[in-house]
């Protein structure tokens, strides 16, 4: 098993970068085994990329945690009022069509996708890609790696994605078949037309 840290040649950010564990081809972990591994290590936030590498992310600082709570709260309040889907926080895991298992900082899934899940699938990582995802960049996150994750979400079915970078006060907007849009220090951002009536107040995030 090979152990790496991401972006070892990049300038070091504050905090600790994620730890990458490479198992293949020595060990092949099934979907159920990976889920059980995550349950045994519940204090860690663990993702798996399409190549089968495990990515172990450290806890965030209180600033990032507070921002993420604000984002999830706003999305959740809107989703409950709207009723066409459901919002999820960063603890929700999704098994994407390419085999990666990701846990975006906030996400929203249409009711039609959720209704297709079996009771057993509700207990584990959902075999779907969220319709909408948000990644909040923390001080230790590589911007390049986070952008790659956003591209992965869109390639696997996400209809809208926001990469929020508090340090630069910038939002990167991702949509299928469209160039990435960059917004500098917006006070708010609209989820139209996918998220009808949802506007994220970024003044509470910056």
C-alpha positions in Angstrom: 0.0 0.0 0.0 1.4 3.4 -1.0 0.7 6.5 1.1 0.8 9.9 -0.5 -0.2 13.5 0.3 -1.8 15.4 -2.5 0.1 18.1 -4.5 3.4 17.4 -2.8 5.2 19.7 -5.2 2.7 22.6 -4.7 3.3 25.4 -2.1 2.0 24.3 1.3 -1.3 25.7 2.5 -2.1 26.3 6.1 -3.5 23.2 7.8 -2.9 19.6 6.8 -3.4 18.4 3.2 -5.5 15.2 2.6 -3.8 11.8 2.9 -4.0 9.5 -0.1 -3.9 5.7 0.4 -3.3 3.6 -2.7 -4.5 0.0 -2.4 -4.7 -1.2 -6.0 -3.5 -3.7 -7.3 -2.5 -5.2 -4.0 -6.0 -4.9 -2.4 -9.3 -4.6 -4.1 -12.0 -3.2 -1.7 -15.6 -3.9 -2.6 -18.3 -1.3 -2.3 -19.6 -2.9 0.9 -16.1 -3.3 2.3 -15.3 0.4 1.7 -18.6 1.4 3.4 -17.8 -0.8 6.4 -14.2 0.7 6.5 -15.7 4.2 6.6 -18.1 3.2 9.4 -15.2 1.8 11.4 -13.4 5.2 11.0 -16.4 7.5 11.6 -14.2 10.3 12.9 -12.5 10.6 9.5 -14.0 12.0 6.3 -13.0 9.6 3.6 -13.6 9.7 -0.1 -12.5 7.3 -2.9 -11.5 8.4 -6.4 -12.3 6.6 -9.6 -8.9 4.8 -9.5 -9.7 3.3 -6.0 -7.4 5.6 -4.0 -8.7 6.5 -0.6 -8.5 10.2 0.3 -8.6 10.9 4.0 -9.3 14.6 4.8 -8.6 16.2 8.2 -11.2 18.0 10.2 -11.7 21.6 9.2 -11.0 24.7 11.2 -13.8 26.4 13.0 -14.1 29.1 10.4 -14.7 26.6 7.6 -17.0 24.6 9.8 -19.1 27.7 10.5 -19.3 28.7 6.8 -20.3 25.2 5.8 -23.0 25.1 8.5 -24.4 28.4 7.1 -24.4 27.2 3.5 -26.1 23.9 4.5 -28.7 25.7 6.6 -29.7 28.1 3.8 -29.9 25.3 1.3 -31.9 23.1 3.7 -34.4 25.7 4.5 -35.0 26.4 0.8 -35.2 22.7 -0.1 -37.8 22.0 2.6 -40.0 24.9 1.4 -39.5 24.0 -2.3 -40.3 20.3 -1.9 -38.9 19.1 -5.3 -35.8 17.5 -3.7 -33.8 17.1 -0.6 -30.7 18.8 0.7 -27.8 16.9 2.4 -24.8 18.0 4.4 -21.1 16.9 4.1 -21.7 13.6 5.8 -23.7 12.2 2.9 -21.7 10.0 0.5 -22.5 9.3 -3.2 -21.1 6.6 -5.4 -20.8 8.3 -8.8 -21.2 6.5 -12.1 -17.4 6.5 -12.6 -17.0 4.5 -9.3 -15.7 7.4 -7.2 -17.3 8.0 -3.8 -17.6 11.6 -2.9 -19.0 13.7 -0.1 -19.6 17.3 -1.2 -19.9 20.0 1.4 -23.5 20.5 0.5 -25.7 18.9 -2.1 -29.3 18.6 -3.4 -31.0 15.7 -5.1 -34.2 15.7 -7.1 -37.1 13.7 -5.5 -37.2 11.5 -8.6 -33.7 10.3 -8.0 -34.3 9.6 -4.3 -37.6 7.8 -4.9 -35.7 5.3 -7.1 -33.5 4.2 -4.2 -34.2 1.0 -2.4 -34.5 0.9 1.4 -31.1 -0.8 1.5 -29.5 1.9 -0.7 -30.7 4.6 1.8 -28.5 2.9 4.4 -25.3 3.2 2.4 -23.6 5.6 -0.1 -26.3 6.5 -2.7 -25.5 5.2 -6.2 -26.1 8.5 -7.9 -24.7 11.9 -8.6 -26.4 14.9 -6.9 -28.1 17.3 -9.2 -26.5 20.2 -7.3 -23.2 20.3 -5.4 -21.3 22.8 -3.4 -17.6 22.5 -2.4 -16.3 25.0 0.1 -12.6 25.4 -0.2 -10.7 25.3 3.1 -7.2 26.8 3.7 -5.6 23.3 3.2 -7.5 22.4 0.0 -5.7 22.5 -3.3 -7.6 24.7 -5.7 -6.6 22.5 -8.7 -7.7 19.3 -7.0 -11.0 20.9 -5.9 -11.7 22.1 -9.5 -11.0 18.6 -10.7 -13.7 17.3 -8.3 -16.2 19.9 -9.6 -15.5 18.8 -13.2 -16.0 15.2 -12.1 -19.4 16.0 -10.6 -20.6 17.6 -13.8 -19.2 14.7 -16.0 -21.1 12.3 -13.8 -24.5 14.1 -14.0 -24.5 17.2 -11.8 -26.5 20.0 -13.4 -25.0 22.8 -11.3 -22.0 23.1 -9.1 -20.5 25.9 -7.0 -16.9 26.0 -5.8 -16.8 28.7 -3.1 -13.4 30.1 -2.3 -13.6 32.3 0.8 -9.9 33.2 0.8 -10.3 34.8 -2.6 -14.0 35.7 -2.2 -14.6 34.0 -5.5 -17.3 31.5 -6.7 -16.7 29.2 -9.7 -19.9 28.1 -11.3 -20.1 24.8 -13.2 -22.8 23.7 -15.6 -22.8 20.9 -18.2 -21.7 22.0 -21.6 -20.7 25.5 -20.5 -17.5 27.3 -19.6 -16.8 27.8 -16.0 -18.1 31.1 -14.8 -16.1 33.0 -12.1 -17.8 35.5 -9.9 -15.7 37.9 -7.8 -16.9 38.8 -4.3 -20.7 38.4 -5.0 -23.1 39.2 -2.2 -25.3 36.4 -3.4 -25.7 33.8 -6.0 -28.8 32.4 -7.6 -29.5 28.7 -8.3 -31.9 29.4 -11.1 -33.2 27.8 -13.2 -32.4 24.4 -11.5 -33.1 25.6 -8.0 -36.2 27.7 -8.4 -36.2 30.5 -5.9 -33.0 29.7 -4.2 -30.4 32.4 -3.6 -27.4 31.8 -1.4 -26.6 34.9 0.7 -22.8 34.9 0.6 -22.5 37.9 3.0 -23.0 35.3 5.8 -20.2 33.2 4.3 -17.5 35.7 3.6 
